[in-house]
């Protein structure tokens, strides 16, 4: 059985959820969002709804197959890109292992390459500029 995990949410969403829970008299062990029979949504429901929405609005993803789990990857990448440490992203996602979180951060190699370029473009780290100061290609 999976463990329950606390996932932080924005304060504005929290306030909306408080009103929703009170209005619908949802108890601590009840589902927040239920199907027409009062049970939980099946795992494919959201995917089917998104597919229908895209068809209704003529959104063609080409060969891309939408998966709701992709949102976790997007959020992880956005958090990391906006300065949240990888440990912070791991805690937010509820992962036990850093390696799992690293798989979620979709463009970490791009970020590393960008940081690498930034480092070597600084005058004090620029090898080519250092060679030019010494008198040209041969360093004389």
Helices and strands as residue ranges (DSSP letters): H 11-23, H 45-56, H 70-81, H 86-93, H 98-104, H 108-121, G 123-125, H 127-133
